[in-house]
Amino acid sequence: MDFPIQDLMNEDACYQFLLDLFHPAGLRCPRCHAAEGFYTHRYFREPVLDYRCPQCGRVFNAWTGTILQGTHWRPSQIVLILRGFAQGTPTAQLARELACSRRHLLDLRHRMQDLAWAGLDRTPLTDSYVEADEAYQNAGEKGVPHEDPEDPPRRRANKVRGHGTMANDRPPIIGVVGRESGEARLDVAENADQKTLNTFVVKNTKRGAVVNTDEWSGYDRLPRHGRGRVSVCHTPGKREWARDDDGDGVREVHNNTMEGLWTGVRNFLRPFRGVNKWYLKQYVAMCEWAYNVREATSDFLRALLGIKVVTNFGP
């Protein structure tokens, strides 16, 4: 059920919220970086005012030079769009609730999610014990016309046997999660072969870390790269989910944290009723942000908006 809430929000409060995100050090002229003396040039979109800089004459507003430059959305709409993107609200539903174009909103979502992907923390996990696993997500070319009869659209519920690949519309999502830090690193790969898995795990863990995996042979060479490896066997014949190797009564060998994370990823993706495989990494990036920060922090929102350098140019 949709619940239109566009008229229920305070425009001034939303504008101040966005202003603090984009310009935490205060609004400055984007050309000469002057910080004061501005006078109002236009009022017609209040509270988003157009200012003229007394030093260089540049006309600008709070959105100039940002991903929102040129937008006609009200501050309340922008805040609700950010909220919807962060919570994984489907684009069609969000467009109906805000009475705006679905096509334009989807384009903005892809641009913002791409910025969120670029802003992910890619430093190696510092944990001594981590878990690694891969999952396969059905993802075709949603939204892309298939005019060639030799290239029909993929049927729903792709059930191709074996490990999925980007080519057969079941791209693998690979991930590691630290047991001490509780942080995850996720990525979408072309395939889940040994080279890909080893490269990803080594890049995102520290030397000497013990990696908990399942029985997949793709992780067999981790010890050659300075990582320990312990595994459980999920095959039908054994069905081993956790094991106590040191006899202390705690079954420490498992990758159940990663299995639970995949449940969260699938729950996040399910309302979209299919995601184009070429944009899948963006949606997975949003899942990684949600897992690592738990709430929409200023750092997350600035990453989503592409704010890398704030308007603080010194005295």
N, C-alpha and C positions, 0 to 999 in steps of 0.2 A: 504494500500500500504506500503510495506517494504522499508526502506531507509537505505542501508548499510552505516555506518558512522565510521567503525572501523579505516579506514586509514586517517581520517580527524582530529585526535586528537594528541596533543603533548605528547609523552610518558614521558618526563621529568617532565612536569607540573602535569600529572596524578600521577606519582610516588611521587612527593613532597606532593600532596594533601593527598594521602593515608598514607604517612609517618607521616604527621602532625596528622592524625586521630589516628593512632596506637601508636605513640611515641611523644606526644606533648612536653615532657621534653627532647627529644633527644634520639637517639638510644643507647641502652645499651646491654651488653652481657646478654643473658637470664640465664646463669649459675652463673656467679660471680658478675654480675651487674656492671662491669667496664664500664666507660663512654668514654674512649679515648684510643688512641694508636692502634686502629684496623688497620690492613693492608688487602688489597684486596686479597682474596684467589682465586676467580673465576670471570671472566668478561663476560662469554658467554651469560648471560641474561640481560646485561646492558639495562636500568638503575638499575635493581634489582641486586645488587652486593652481592656476598657471601664474608663475612669478617671472619678473624680469630682473636680471642681475644688473645692479648699478655700475659694476666695474666693466663688464664686457658687452652688456646689452642682450645676453642670451635669454630667450624665453624657455622656461622648463617647468616641469612639475615633479612630483615625487616618483613618477614611473619612468621618467626620461632615462634612457640608457639601460633599461632593465627588460626582462622578458615580458613585462606588462605594458611596455611603451606602445601607445596608440590604442589601447583597449578602451572600450566604452562601458565596460562592466562597472557597476557601483562597488564601493569597498565591501559592502555586505555580501554581494555576490562572489567577490574574489575570496573572501574568508570562507564562505560555504564551499566554494570549489576546492580550496586547499583542504578543507575538512573532508570532503567527499573523496578526494584522491588519496588522502592519508588512510582513510577507513576502508578503501576498496569498494566504494559505491560504484555500480556499473554506470558507464557514461550515459546510456539512454535514460536511465532513471534520473540521474542528476540533471540532464538537459530538460526533462519534463518538469522537475521541481523548480528549476530556476528560469523556466520559460526562455531558453536560449537554444542556439543551433547545436545539434548533436555533432555535426561534422566539425565545427569550429572548436567545440569542447574536446573532442577526441584528439584533434591536432594539438591543442594546448596540453592535454594529458601526456601525449607522447613526448612533447618537448620538455615538459617538466620532469617526467620520469627518466628521461635520458640524462638530465642534469643530476637527478638524484643518484642514478647509476654511476655517473662520473665522480660524484662526491663521496662514494663509499670509502670506508677505511680499508686500505689494502695492506696495512702493516701485518706482519706475521703474528699469529696468536702466541702469547707468552706461556701458555699452559704446558705443564709437563705431561698431562694426559689429555688426549683429544679423541674424538670419534670422527670417522670419515665414512661417507656412503654416497650413493647416487640413486636418483629416482628418474623415471621416464614419464614425461608429460605429453599427452596427446595435444598436438598443436600444428595446425595446417596453415593455410593461407587465407584466413578469414578476412573478408572484405576485398579480396583481390578477384576481379572477374576472370573466369576461366572460359575464354572464347574458343580455345583450341580443343576440338573434340578428342584429340589424342592426349589431352591433359585435363581429364575431368576432375572436379573437386573431390577431395578425400571424403569418403563416407564417414559418418559419425561412428564413435566407439572403435577406433583403430585397434585391431587385435593382432597386429603382425607379431609373429613369434620371435623370440630372441631379444637381444638387447637393442633398444631403439637408437636411432640416429636422427640427425637433422634432416637427412635425405628422405627417410621414410616417415616423416612427420611425427616422430616420437623422440624429440630431442632430450638428451640427458641433462638433468640438473645435478651438479656435483657440489658437495659441501663438506666442510669440517666445522666442528663445534668444540670449544674448550670446556672442560669440566669445571675448572676453577673460575675462570672469568665469566662463563656463561655466554660468551660471544660466538657468533657464527660468521663464516665466510662462505658465500654461495656464488655459483656461476653457471651459465648455460654453455654447453660444449657441443661441438659437431658430433662427437661420438665419445664413448666411455672406454677407449682402449687403454692399455697399460701406460703408454707414454703420457697421455692426457691426464690420467688420474695421478700418476706419480709427480708430474710437473706441478699440478695444482696443490697437492698435499704438501710437497716440499716448499713451495712458494709461500704457503699460508701457515706454516708451523715452524717452530724453532728446532735446531739440531738437538738430538737426544730425546725429543718428545716420543712418548709411546702412543701409537695410533691404534685405536680399536676399530676393527672393520668386520664385515661379514666374510664369507668364504671366497668371494670373487677373486680370481687369480690376478686381476688387474693391480692389486696392491702388493703382490709378492715381492717386488724389488725395492720396497721402501727401506729395508735394512741397508741396502747398498748406498742409500742416500743419507745415512746417518739418523734414521728414524727407527724406533722399535715398532714391532707389529705383533699384535695379538688378535685373534679372531674367533668368532662363533660361527657355527654352521647352521644355516637356515633351511637346508635342503629337506624335502619331505622325509627322507630316510632317517634324519637325525633330529631335526627341529630343535636346535639348541639356541636359546635366546640369551642366556646369561650363564657365566661359569665362575666358580671360585677357584683360582689357581694357587693362592698362597695359604689356603686353609684357615683363614681368619673368620669364616662365616659370612663374609660379604662377597657377593658375586659381582666382582668388579669388572670382569671381561664381558662387555656388551656394547652395542651401539644403539640402545633404545632411545637415547636422547635425540639422535639423528632421525630415527623412525618417527618420533613424535613431532619433530620439526617438519618432516614431509607432510604429516597430516595437516599442520598449520598452513603450509604452502598450498596444498590442494583446496583447503577450505577458503583461502583467500581468492584463488583463481576461479572457483566454481561459480560464483554469481555472474561472471562475465560471459558464461555460456560459450566458451571458446576464446582463445587468444591467438593472434597471428604469431607464428613461430619466430618471425624476424623482430618482433617486439617483446618476446617472452622474457628476455634478459631484463627489460625495464620493470616488468611486474615482479620478477624474482628479486630485483634490487629493492623494491618497496617492501617485500617480505623480510629481507635481510635487515633493512632499517627498523621495521616494526619489532623484529625479534631482539635487536641489539639495544634499542632505546626505549621500547615499551610505550612511549607516549610521544606526541608531536612536540619535540623540543625545538628551541630556536635554531640549534645546529641543523636539525633535520629540515626545518622549513626553509632555512637559508640555502641548504643544498638543493631542495626542490625548486627554489626560485633562481638558482644559479648565482647566488651572491657569494663571490669569492673574495672580493676586495671591498670593504665597506668604505663609505665616504668620509674617511678620516685621513686628511692629507697633512696633518700637523699644523703648527701655528702659522 
